[in-house]
Amino acid sequence: MTFASPPAVAPLDPHARALAWAHGARFLTTASRLPELPVDELPELAFVGRSNAGKSTAINTLAQQRRLAFASRTPGRTQHINLFDIGPKDAPDARLADLPGYGYAAVDRGAKLRWQEVMASYLQYRRNLAGVVMMVDSRQGFTPLDQRLLALIAPRVLSGEVRLLVLLTKADKLSRRDAQKSLAAAQVVLADVASDEADVGLLLFSALSKQGLGDAAAHLWGWVHPAAD
């Protein structure tokens, strides 16, 4: 008597697995001050970028939800840290943190200074912070404000305490040649946070064409589940 072998089970595509995980993101809370944030051990993945770099759109695209992260009609007006649980509903394993956009000139100076302080404190001292996803407009490259933020998180990135993924957004608007030039210019800037301990990624990304979407989701999955790959 012979027995048929059970059919081989194909491993889940890492992009599909990561996107399915991100799809479960749901709003948790909003905070205007650091003491209002949850006190626990869940790792937080913070999204940062200039007010017009496409941050909220990128979050919504990764989560495959239209209005998870709210994109204000007036750039620079979102002045809270918004947290989203991610992972199983009964046992989330991480959070997405949507930080206010920076660099919009029309915002009141006092508000800008207040939020610069809150964001700086979060990025420098928040224990839960496990990774930073930084949005940079691929057509402009790293502006002086982007470089200031990079310098702010550099010590934690260089030590390996916080991972970094830079998404060069709106890449669909570039020719292939210009896209390669944008990548090369970004690599020069990111050399300042390169070390043996650092975990730094760089991707061309487009919410419109979905370029880089699977790779970005896989990066975030890998940050939270390093032993699963």
RAGINOR-V336872 format. One record per pair of residues at least 12 apart in sequence whose ideal C-beta (glycine too) atoms are under 10 Angstrom apart, sorted by the first residue. I is the first residue (numbers start at 1). GAP is how many residues later the second one is. D is the distance in whole Angstrom. If there is no record, write none. Layout:
I|GAP|D, I|GAP|D
//
This chain:
13|201|8, 13|205|10, 14|200|8, 14|201|9, 14|203|9, 14|204|5, 14|207|7, 14|208|8, 14|214|10, 14|215|7, 15|198|8, 15|199|3, 15|200|7, 15|201|10, 15|202|6, 15|203|6, 15|206|9, 16|198|8, 16|201|9, 16|202|10, 17|197|10, 17|200|9, 17|201|8, 17|204|7, 17|208|9, 17|211|9, 17|212|10, 18|44|9, 18|195|10, 18|196|7, 18|197|9, 18|198|9, 18|199|4, 18|200|4, 18|201|8, 18|202|7, 18|203|4, 18|204|8, 18|206|10, 18|207|9, 19|43|8, 19|44|9, 19|45|7, 19|194|7, 19|195|7, 19|197|10, 19|198|5, 19|199|9, 19|202|9, 20|44|9, 20|197|9, 20|201|10, 21|42|10, 21|65|7, 21|66|7, 21|67|9, 21|72|9, 21|73|9, 21|196|8, 21|197|10, 21|199|8, 21|200|6, 21|203|8, 21|204|8, 22|37|9, 22|39|10, 22|40|5, 22|41|5, 22|42|7, 22|43|9, 22|46|10, 22|62|10, 22|64|6, 22|65|10, 22|72|10, 22|74|8, 22|191|10, 22|194|9, 22|195|5, 22|196|10, 22|198|7, 22|199|8, 23|39|9, 23|40|6, 23|41|5, 23|42|7, 23|45|10, 23|63|9, 23|194|9, 24|39|8, 24|40|10, 24|41|10, 24|60|10, 24|61|8, 24|62|6, 24|63|6, 24|64|7, 24|65|7, 24|68|8, 25|34|8, 25|35|9, 25|37|8, 25|38|4, 25|39|9, 25|40|7, 25|43|6, 25|44|9, 25|59|5, 25|60|7, 25|61|5, 25|62|9, 25|67|9, 25|69|9, 25|70|9, 25|71|6, 26|37|9, 26|39|9, 26|42|8, 26|58|6, 26|59|6, 26|60|8, 26|63|8, 26|66|9, 26|70|10, 27|38|10, 27|40|10, 27|41|7, 27|42|9, 27|43|10, 27|55|7, 27|56|8, 27|57|6, 27|58|8, 27|69|10, 27|71|10, 28|14|10, 28|54|8, 28|55|4, 28|56|6, 28|57|5, 28|58|10, 28|64|8, 28|67|7, 28|68|9, 28|69|10, 29|51|9, 29|52|9, 29|53|8, 29|54|5, 29|55|9, 29|56|9, 29|66|10, 30|40|10, 30|48|10, 30|49|10, 30|50|4, 30|51|7, 30|52|5, 30|53|7, 30|68|9, 31|49|6, 31|50|5, 31|51|8, 31|52|7, 31|66|9, 31|87|9, 31|91|9, 32|47|7, 32|48|5, 32|49|8, 32|68|10, 32|82|9, 32|83|9, 32|86|8, 33|47|10, 33|48|9, 33|81|10, 33|85|7, 33|88|9, 34|47|8, 34|83|10, 34|84|7, 34|85|10, 34|87|6, 34|88|6, 34|91|8, 34|92|7, 36|44|9, 36|45|8, 36|47|10, 37|44|7, 37|46|7, 37|58|10, 37|60|9, 37|85|8, 37|89|7, 37|91|8, 38|45|7, 38|47|10, 38|57|8, 38|90|8, 39|88|9, 39|89|9, 40|55|9, 40|87|10, 40|88|8, 41|86|8, 41|87|7, 42|41|9, 42|43|8, 42|44|9, 42|45|9, 42|50|7, 42|51|7, 42|52|6, 42|53|5, 42|86|6, 42|88|9, 42|182|9, 43|43|10, 43|50|8, 43|51|5, 43|52|7, 43|84|10, 43|85|6, 43|86|8, 43|87|4, 43|88|7, 43|120|10, 43|180|7, 43|181|6, 44|37|10, 44|39|7, 44|40|10, 44|42|10, 44|50|7, 44|51|5, 44|52|8, 44|53|5, 44|78|9, 44|82|7, 44|83|9, 44|84|4, 44|85|5, 44|86|6, 44|87|8, 44|88|10, 45|39|10, 45|41|8, 45|49|6, 45|50|7, 45|51|6, 45|52|7, 45|83|10, 45|84|8, 45|85|6, 45|86|5, 45|87|8, 45|88|6, 45|117|10, 45|118|9, 45|120|9, 45|174|9, 45|175|6, 45|178|7, 45|179|8, 46|35|8, 46|37|10, 46|49|9, 46|50|8, 46|51|4, 46|52|8, 46|53|6, 46|73|9, 46|76|7, 46|77|7, 46|80|8, 46|82|9, 46|83|6, 46|84|9, 46|85|7, 46|86|5, 46|87|7, 46|88|9, 46|107|9, 46|116|9, 47|12|6, 47|15|9, 47|22|8, 47|35|10, 47|37|10, 47|49|7, 47|50|7, 47|51|5, 47|52|6, 47|54|10, 47|84|10, 47|85|8, 47|86|5, 47|87|8, 47|88|7, 47|118|10, 47|120|9, 48|49|9, 48|50|9, 48|51|5, 48|52|9, 48|53|8, 48|54|8, 48|71|7, 48|74|9, 48|75|7, 48|84|6, 48|85|7, 48|86|5, 48|87|7, 48|88|10, 48|98|9, 48|101|6, 48|102|10, 48|104|10, 48|105|9, 49|50|8, 49|52|6, 49|53|8, 49|54|9, 49|84|8, 49|85|6, 49|86|3, 49|87|7, 49|88|8, 49|96|10, 49|97|8, 49|100|9, 49|117|10, 49|118|8, 49|120|8, 50|25|9, 50|26|9, 50|51|6, 50|52|6, 50|53|4, 50|54|8, 50|84|10, 50|85|7, 50|86|8, 50|87|7, 50|90|9, 50|93|7, 50|95|6, 50|96|7, 50|99|9, 50|119|10, 51|20|10, 51|21|9, 51|23|9, 51|24|4, 51|25|4, 51|26|9, 51|27|8, 51|49|8, 51|50|3, 51|51|7, 51|52|6, 51|53|4, 51|54|9, 51|55|9, 51|56|8, 52|23|5, 52|24|9, 52|49|7, 52|51|8, 52|52|7, 52|83|10, 52|85|7, 52|88|10, 52|117|10, 52|118|10, 53|22|10, 53|48|7, 53|49|9, 53|50|9, 53|81|9, 53|82|4, 53|83|6, 53|84|5, 53|85|9, 53|87|9, 53|90|9, 53|93|8, 53|114|9, 53|115|10, 53|116|6, 53|117|8, 54|17|9, 54|47|10, 54|81|6, 54|82|10, 54|83|7, 54|84|10, 54|113|8, 54|115|4, 54|116|6, 54|151|8, 54|152|9, 54|153|6, 54|154|9, 55|14|8, 55|16|8, 55|23|9, 55|43|7, 55|44|8, 55|45|9, 55|46|6, 55|47|10, 55|78|9, 55|79|9, 55|80|5, 55|112|9, 55|114|8, 56|12|9, 56|13|4, 56|14|6, 56|15|4, 56|16|8, 56|22|8, 56|26|9, 56|42|7, 56|45|8, 56|79|10, 56|151|10, 57|12|8, 57|14|6, 57|78|9, 57|112|8, 57|113|9, 57|149|10, 57|150|5, 57|151|9, 58|40|10, 58|75|8, 58|77|6, 58|109|6, 58|111|6, 58|147|7, 58|148|9, 58|149|6, 58|154|10, 58|155|9, 58|158|8, 59|12|9, 59|23|9, 59|25|8, 59|37|6, 59|38|10, 59|39|6, 59|74|9, 59|76|10, 59|148|9, 60|147|8, 61|144|9, 61|145|9, 61|146|4, 61|147|9, 61|149|7, 61|151|10, 61|152|6, 61|155|9, 61|156|10, 62|24|10, 62|34|8, 62|71|9, 62|105|10, 62|143|10, 62|145|9, 62|151|7, 62|152|10, 62|154|6, 62|155|6, 62|158|8, 63|21|8, 63|23|8, 63|33|8, 63|154|9, 64|149|9, 64|153|10, 65|19|10, 68|14|9, 68|16|6, 68|28|9, 68|30|9, 69|13|7, 69|15|8, 69|27|8, 69|29|5, 70|12|8, 70|28|9, 71|30|9, 72|28|10, 72|29|9, 72|32|10, 74|30|8, 74|32|8, 74|33|9, 75|26|6, 75|28|9, 75|29|5, 75|30|10, 75|31|8, 75|32|9, 76|24|8, 76|25|6, 76|26|8, 76|27|8, 76|28|3, 76|29|8, 76|30|6, 76|31|4, 76|32|10, 76|35|9, 76|36|8, 76|39|9, 77|23|9, 77|24|9, 77|27|8, 77|29|9, 77|30|7, 77|34|9, 78|20|8, 78|21|9, 78|22|5, 78|23|7, 78|37|9, 79|21|5, 79|22|10, 79|28|8, 79|29|10, 79|32|6, 79|33|9, 79|35|8, 79|36|6, 79|39|9, 80|18|9, 80|19|9, 80|20|7, 80|35|9, 80|38|9, 81|16|6, 81|17|7, 81|18|6, 81|19|7, 81|34|10, 81|37|7, 81|38|8, 81|41|7, 81|45|9, 82|14|8, 82|15|7, 82|16|4, 82|17|8, 82|18|9, 83|12|5, 83|13|7, 83|14|6, 83|15|8, 83|45|10, 84|12|4, 84|13|8, 84|14|7, 86|134|8, 86|135|10, 86|138|8, 87|137|8, 87|138|9, 93|131|6, 93|132|8, 94|34|9, 94|36|8, 94|37|9, 94|126|8, 94|127|9, 94|129|8, 94|130|5, 94|131|9, 95|33|8, 95|35|9, 95|129|10, 96|37|9, 96|124|8, 97|25|8, 97|26|10, 97|29|8, 97|31|8, 97|32|8, 97|34|10, 97|35|9, 97|36|10, 99|16|9, 99|19|9, 99|20|6, 99|23|7, 99|24|8, 99|33|9, 99|50|10, 100|12|10, 100|15|5, 100|16|9, 100|18|8, 100|19|7, 101|14|9, 101|34|9, 102|13|8, 102|14|7, 102|17|7, 102|43|6, 102|44|9, 102|46|9, 102|47|7, 103|40|7, 103|41|9, 103|42|5, 103|43|8, 103|45|10, 103|46|9, 116|32|10, 116|33|10, 116|36|10, 119|30|8, 119|33|8, 120|28|10, 120|29|9, 120|32|6, 120|33|10, 123|26|8, 123|29|6, 123|30|5, 123|33|8, 123|39|8, 124|28|7, 124|29|7, 124|31|8, 124|32|7, 124|38|10, 125|31|9, 126|30|10, 126|36|9, 127|34|10, 129|24|9, 129|27|8, 129|32|8, 129|33|6, 129|34|10, 130|31|9, 130|32|7, 130|33|7, 130|90|10, 130|93|6, 130|94|7, 131|26|10, 131|31|6, 131|32|4, 131|33|7, 131|34|7, 131|68|8, 131|70|10, 131|88|8, 131|89|7, 131|91|10, 131|92|5, 131|93|8, 132|17|9, 132|18|9, 132|20|10, 132|21|6, 132|24|9, 132|25|8, 132|30|6, 132|31|7, 132|32|5, 132|33|7, 132|34|9, 133|30|9, 133|31|8, 133|32|5, 133|33|8, 133|34|6, 133|68|9, 133|70|10, 133|72|10, 133|83|8, 133|86|8, 133|87|7, 133|90|10, 134|12|7, 134|15|7, 134|16|7, 134|19|8, 134|30|7, 134|31|7, 134|32|5, 134|33|7, 134|34|10, 134|56|10, 134|68|10, 135|30|10, 135|31|8, 135|32|5, 135|33|9, 135|34|5, 135|35|10, 135|70|8, 136|13|10, 136|14|9, 136|30|6, 136|31|7, 136|32|6, 136|33|7, 136|34|10, 136|46|9, 136|49|10, 136|50|7, 136|53|9, 136|66|9, 136|69|10, 137|31|8, 137|32|6, 137|33|6, 137|34|10, 137|36|9, 137|45|9, 138|29|9, 138|30|4, 138|31|6, 138|32|6, 138|33|5, 138|34|9, 138|35|8, 138|36|6, 138|40|8, 138|41|7, 138|43|10, 138|44|5, 138|45|8, 138|47|10, 138|48|8, 138|66|6, 138|67|8, 138|68|9, 139|29|9, 139|30|9, 139|31|6, 139|32|9, 139|34|6, 139|35|7, 139|39|8, 139|43|7, 140|28|10, 140|29|10, 140|30|9, 140|42|9, 141|27|8, 141|40|9, 141|41|6, 141|44|5, 141|45|7, 141|47|10, 141|48|8, 142|24|9, 142|26|10, 142|43|8, 142|44|7, 142|46|9, 142|47|5, 142|48|9, 146|20|9, 146|40|10, 146|43|8, 147|42|7, 147|45|9, 150|14|8, 150|16|9, 150|39|7, 150|40|8, 150|42|7, 150|43|7, 151|41|8, 151|42|9, 153|40|8, 154|38|7, 154|39|5, 154|41|10, 154|44|9, 155|38|9, 156|37|10, 156|42|10, 157|33|9, 157|35|10, 157|36|5, 157|37|9, 157|38|8, 157|40|9, 157|41|5, 157|42|8, 157|43|7, 158|34|9, 158|35|6, 158|36|8, 158|37|5, 158|38|10, 158|39|7, 158|40|6, 158|42|9, 159|36|8, 159|38|6, 159|39|8, 160|35|8, 160|36|8, 160|37|3, 160|38|6, 160|39|6, 161|36|9, 161|37|10, 162|36|9, 162|37|9, 162|61|10, 163|35|8, 163|36|4, 163|37|8, 163|38|8, 163|56|8, 163|57|9, 163|59|9, 163|60|5, 164|26|8, 164|29|7, 164|34|7, 164|35|7, 164|36|5, 164|37|7, 164|38|9, 164|55|10, 165|34|9, 165|35|8, 165|36|4, 165|37|8, 165|38|7, 165|40|10, 165|50|9, 165|51|7, 165|54|5, 165|55|8, 165|58|8, 166|20|6, 166|21|10, 166|23|9, 166|24|7, 166|27|10, 166|34|8, 166|35|7, 166|36|5, 166|37|7, 166|39|9, 167|34|9, 167|35|8, 167|36|6, 167|37|8, 167|38|4, 167|39|9, 167|40|10, 167|45|7, 167|46|10, 167|48|10, 167|49|6, 167|52|9, 168|14|6, 168|15|7, 168|17|9, 168|18|6, 168|34|7, 168|35|7, 168|36|5, 168|37|6, 168|38|9, 168|43|10, 168|44|8, 169|34|10, 169|35|9, 169|36|5, 169|37|7, 169|38|7, 169|39|10, 169|42|10, 169|43|9, 170|34|10, 170|35|8, 170|36|6, 170|37|8, 170|38|8, 170|39|10, 170|41|10, 171|12|9, 171|32|9, 171|33|4, 171|34|6, 171|35|5, 171|36|10, 171|37|9, 171|38|8, 171|40|5, 171|41|7, 172|32|9, 172|33|9, 172|34|4, 172|35|9, 172|36|5, 172|37|4, 172|38|9, 172|39|6, 173|33|8, 173|35|9, 173|36|10, 174|30|8, 174|32|9, 179|25|6, 179|32|9, 180|24|9, 182|20|10, 182|22|7, 183|19|7, 183|20|9, 183|21|7, 186|16|6, 186|17|10, 186|18|9, 187|13|10, 187|15|7, 189|13|10, 190|12|6, 199|20|9, 199|23|9, 199|24|8, 199|27|10, 201|14|8, 201|15|9, 201|17|10, 201|18|5, 201|21|10, 201|22|10, 203|12|5, 203|13|6, 203|16|8
//
